């Protein structure tokens, strides 16, 4: 059995727990400018809990997001670059070579709305810019996370595949057989075989949906794979504000089932905390 590694837990819901307001559109990105010490502290708590990978707080550090709050193109680009590079700086600073840094890239519009995809040409240009900022900043791995459609995943992979850096891809699901766009999970996995993707994951899915998709991934993907589920009860909350979460036992049970089927990376998404990462470190690996 491959050695099990732990990816960190949520950033956005932890920022909320620490009293930060996450503005519409840019969400957690502004914390990289106005509350860097809190971003650093959350990363540190995950590392202290046992995380082998920490994820940069770059989910919404994009020019497109900053334009939505009224900045012009130049201002939005400059601010997004500052936010992104601050995020990577804090992640690298706290990691201090104790763990790997994952550079997060998300769907450009809304991870829960695949119908808002801006088109292949625009997406490639924007993903190329984001990817170049991440690589220039010295991340260890590019993580495409909460990817919700085949066309956007392909556009991003086309834009970043020239970089000499490992690539991980994580999908968000509509149900156990389909990604959020309604396209088959099997087709999404097949797409990845056309690229040099190192690791397949699924993230931000409710526990039951995560559990039901495990057998498909195990059967179709022969490289490294893993899960980091959403711990909130019911459907994922678009703003990351989660009031009720599943029990520790339910979370650990899903992670153990994934490992039995071949997963070697486990962690948490929205609603998870350093406590959950410590549970994985103490009771699962």
C-alpha positions as CSV (number, residue, x, y, z in Angstrom):
1,X,0.0,0.0,0.0
2,X,1.4,3.5,-0.9
3,X,2.2,5.8,2.0
4,X,-0.8,8.0,2.9
5,X,-0.3,11.7,2.7
6,X,-2.5,14.5,4.2
7,X,-3.6,17.6,2.3
8,X,-4.7,20.5,4.5
9,X,-8.3,21.5,5.3
10,X,-10.4,24.6,4.5
11,X,-9.1,28.1,4.4
12,X,-12.3,30.1,3.6
13,X,-14.4,28.7,6.4
14,X,-11.5,29.0,8.8
15,X,-11.1,32.7,7.9
16,X,-14.8,33.1,8.7
17,X,-14.4,31.3,12.0
18,X,-11.6,33.8,12.9
19,X,-14.0,36.7,12.3
20,X,-13.1,37.8,8.8
21,X,-15.7,39.0,6.4
22,X,-15.2,37.4,2.9
23,X,-16.4,40.0,0.3
24,X,-18.6,38.9,-2.6
25,X,-16.7,37.9,-5.7
26,X,-13.1,38.1,-4.3
27,X,-14.1,36.0,-1.3
28,X,-10.9,35.0,0.6
29,X,-8.5,36.7,-1.8
30,X,-8.5,40.0,0.1
31,X,-7.2,38.3,3.2
32,X,-3.9,37.9,1.3
33,X,-3.6,41.7,1.4
34,X,-5.4,42.8,4.6
35,X,-4.9,39.8,6.9
36,X,-1.7,38.0,5.9
37,X,-0.9,37.1,9.4
38,X,-4.2,35.2,9.8
39,X,-3.6,33.3,6.5
40,X,-0.1,32.4,7.8
41,X,-1.6,31.2,11.2
42,X,-4.1,29.0,9.5
43,X,-1.4,27.3,7.4
44,X,0.7,26.8,10.5
45,X,-2.2,25.2,12.3
46,X,-2.6,22.7,9.5
47,X,1.1,21.9,9.4
48,X,1.2,21.5,13.2
49,X,-1.8,19.1,12.9
50,X,0.1,16.9,10.4
51,X,-0.6,18.2,6.9
52,X,2.0,17.1,4.3
53,X,0.6,19.6,1.7
54,X,-0.8,23.1,2.2
55,X,-2.8,24.9,-0.4
56,X,-2.3,28.5,-1.3
57,X,-5.1,30.9,-0.6
58,X,-5.4,31.8,-4.3
59,X,-8.9,30.4,-5.1
60,X,-10.2,33.9,-6.1
61,X,-6.9,35.8,-6.6
62,X,-7.8,36.5,-10.2
63,X,-8.2,39.7,-12.3
64,X,-11.7,38.5,-13.3
65,X,-12.7,38.4,-9.6
66,X,-11.3,41.8,-8.9
67,X,-12.9,43.4,-11.9
68,X,-16.3,42.4,-10.4
69,X,-15.8,44.7,-7.5
70,X,-15.3,47.7,-9.8
71,X,-11.6,47.8,-10.6
72,X,-10.5,48.4,-14.2
73,X,-8.5,45.8,-16.0
74,X,-5.1,47.2,-15.0
75,X,-6.0,47.7,-11.4
76,X,-7.7,44.2,-11.2
77,X,-4.6,42.6,-12.7
78,X,-2.2,44.4,-10.4
79,X,-4.3,43.6,-7.3
80,X,-4.8,40.0,-8.2
81,X,-1.1,39.5,-8.7
82,X,-0.3,41.0,-5.3
83,X,-2.9,38.9,-3.6
84,X,-1.7,35.7,-5.3
85,X,2.0,36.3,-4.7
86,X,1.3,37.3,-1.1
87,X,-0.6,34.0,-0.7
88,X,2.3,32.0,-2.1
89,X,4.8,33.9,0.0
90,X,2.9,33.1,3.2
91,X,2.5,29.4,2.3
92,X,6.2,29.0,1.4
93,X,7.2,30.9,4.5
94,X,5.2,28.7,6.9
95,X,6.0,25.5,5.1
96,X,9.8,26.1,5.6
97,X,10.4,22.9,3.5
98,X,8.5,20.8,6.0
99,X,5.7,20.2,3.5
100,X,4.8,20.8,-0.2
101,X,2.9,23.9,-1.4
102,X,0.0,23.4,-3.7
103,X,-0.8,26.4,-6.0
104,X,-4.6,26.5,-6.2
105,X,-6.4,27.4,-9.5
106,X,-10.2,27.3,-9.5
107,X,-12.9,27.7,-12.2
108,X,-12.7,31.3,-13.4
109,X,-16.3,32.3,-12.7
110,X,-18.0,30.1,-10.0
111,X,-17.0,26.6,-9.0
112,X,-20.8,25.8,-8.5
113,X,-21.9,27.3,-11.9
114,X,-20.2,25.5,-14.8
115,X,-22.7,27.3,-17.1
116,X,-20.8,30.5,-16.5
117,X,-17.6,29.3,-18.2
118,X,-16.3,32.3,-20.2
119,X,-15.2,30.4,-23.3
120,X,-12.0,28.6,-24.3
121,X,-10.0,31.5,-25.6
122,X,-10.6,33.8,-22.7
123,X,-10.1,31.0,-20.2
124,X,-6.7,29.9,-21.7
125,X,-5.4,33.4,-21.6
126,X,-6.4,33.9,-18.0
127,X,-5.3,30.5,-16.8
128,X,-1.9,31.0,-18.5
129,X,-1.5,34.3,-16.5
130,X,-2.5,32.7,-13.2
131,X,-0.3,29.7,-13.9
132,X,2.7,31.9,-14.7
133,X,2.3,33.9,-11.4
134,X,2.2,30.7,-9.4
135,X,5.2,29.1,-11.0
136,X,7.2,32.3,-10.8
137,X,6.4,32.4,-7.1
138,X,7.9,29.0,-6.5
139,X,5.0,26.6,-5.7
140,X,5.7,22.9,-5.8
141,X,2.6,21.6,-7.5
142,X,-0.3,23.2,-9.5
143,X,-3.7,22.1,-8.1
144,X,-6.7,22.6,-10.3
145,X,-9.4,22.3,-7.7
146,X,-13.2,22.2,-7.7
147,X,-13.1,21.8,-11.5
148,X,-16.7,21.5,-12.7
149,X,-16.6,20.8,-16.4
150,X,-14.5,19.1,-19.0
151,X,-14.2,22.1,-21.2
152,X,-12.8,24.3,-18.5
153,X,-10.5,21.6,-17.1
154,X,-9.1,21.1,-20.6
155,X,-8.6,24.8,-21.2
156,X,-6.7,25.1,-18.0
157,X,-4.6,22.0,-18.7
158,X,-3.8,23.4,-22.2
159,X,-2.7,26.7,-20.7
160,X,-0.4,25.3,-18.0
161,X,0.9,22.0,-19.3
162,X,4.1,23.6,-20.7
163,X,5.3,24.3,-17.1
164,X,7.8,21.8,-15.8
165,X,5.9,21.2,-12.6
166,X,3.6,18.4,-11.3
167,X,-0.2,18.9,-11.9
168,X,-3.0,17.7,-9.8
169,X,-6.7,17.9,-10.8
170,X,-9.7,17.7,-8.5
171,X,-13.3,17.6,-9.6
172,X,-16.6,18.6,-7.9
173,X,-19.5,16.3,-8.5
174,X,-23.2,16.5,-9.3
175,X,-23.7,12.9,-8.2
176,X,-21.5,9.9,-7.9
177,X,-21.4,9.3,-11.7
178,X,-21.2,12.9,-13.0
179,X,-19.2,16.0,-12.4
180,X,-21.1,19.2,-11.7
181,X,-21.6,20.1,-15.4
182,X,-23.5,16.8,-15.9
183,X,-20.8,15.2,-17.9
184,X,-19.7,11.7,-16.9
185,X,-17.0,11.4,-14.3
186,X,-15.5,8.6,-16.4
187,X,-15.2,11.1,-19.3
188,X,-13.5,13.6,-17.0
189,X,-11.0,11.0,-15.9
190,X,-10.4,9.9,-19.5
191,X,-9.5,13.5,-20.3
192,X,-6.7,13.5,-17.7
193,X,-5.0,10.6,-19.4
194,X,-4.2,12.9,-22.4
195,X,-2.1,15.1,-20.1
196,X,0.7,14.7,-17.6
197,X,-1.5,14.8,-14.6
198,X,0.2,13.3,-11.5
199,X,-2.8,13.0,-9.2
200,X,-6.6,12.9,-9.4
201,X,-8.8,14.1,-6.6
202,X,-12.4,14.9,-5.8
203,X,-13.2,17.8,-3.5
204,X,-15.9,19.9,-1.9
205,X,-18.4,17.0,-2.3
206,X,-20.7,15.9,0.6
207,X,-19.6,12.8,2.4
208,X,-22.2,10.5,0.8
209,X,-21.4,11.7,-2.7
210,X,-17.7,11.3,-2.1
211,X,-18.2,7.7,-0.8
212,X,-20.4,6.7,-3.8
213,X,-17.7,7.9,-6.3
214,X,-14.8,6.0,-4.8
215,X,-15.3,2.8,-6.8
216,X,-15.4,4.7,-10.1
217,X,-12.1,6.5,-9.4
218,X,-10.4,3.3,-8.1
219,X,-11.4,1.3,-11.2
220,X,-10.4,3.9,-13.8
221,X,-7.4,5.7,-12.5
222,X,-4.1,3.9,-12.0
223,X,-2.0,6.8,-10.7
224,X,-2.2,8.5,-7.3
225,X,-5.6,9.7,-6.2
226,X,-7.4,11.0,-3.1
227,X,-10.3,12.9,-1.6
228,X,-10.9,16.0,0.4
229,X,-14.6,16.2,1.1
230,X,-16.9,19.0,2.2
231,X,-17.9,18.4,5.8
232,X,-21.1,20.5,5.8
233,X,-24.5,18.9,6.1
234,X,-26.5,19.0,2.8
235,X,-25.3,20.6,-0.4
236,X,-22.1,22.8,-0.3
237,X,-22.5,26.4,0.7
238,X,-21.3,28.8,-2.0
239,X,-20.1,31.3,0.5
240,X,-18.3,28.8,2.7
241,X,-20.3,29.8,5.7
242,X,-21.1,26.4,7.2
243,X,-23.2,26.1,10.4
244,X,-23.4,22.3,10.8
245,X,-20.9,19.6,9.9
246,X,-20.7,15.8,9.9
247,X,-19.4,14.0,12.9
248,X,-15.7,13.1,13.2
249,X,-16.6,9.4,12.9
250,X,-18.4,9.9,9.6
251,X,-15.5,11.9,8.2
252,X,-12.9,9.3,9.3
253,X,-15.0,6.5,8.0
254,X,-15.1,8.0,4.5
255,X,-11.3,8.5,4.5
256,X,-10.7,5.0,5.6
257,X,-12.9,3.6,2.9
258,X,-11.1,5.6,0.3
259,X,-7.7,4.3,1.5
260,X,-9.0,0.7,1.3
261,X,-9.8,1.3,-2.3
262,X,-6.4,2.7,-3.1
263,X,-6.5,6.4,-2.2
264,X,-3.2,7.8,-0.9
265,X,-4.1,11.4,-0.3
266,X,-6.8,12.5,2.2
267,X,-7.9,15.8,3.6
268,X,-10.8,18.2,4.1
269,X,-12.5,20.9,2.2
270,X,-15.1,23.5,3.4
271,X,-16.1,23.0,7.0
272,X,-13.0,21.1,7.9
273,X,-10.4,22.5,10.4
274,X,-7.0,21.7,11.8
275,X,-8.8,19.4,14.3
276,X,-9.9,17.2,11.4
277,X,-6.4,17.1,10.0
278,X,-5.1,16.1,13.4
279,X,-7.7,13.3,13.5
280,X,-6.4,12.0,10.2
281,X,-2.8,12.2,11.4
282,X,-3.6,10.4,14.7
283,X,-6.2,7.8,13.6
284,X,-5.9,7.1,9.9
285,X,-2.3,7.1,8.7
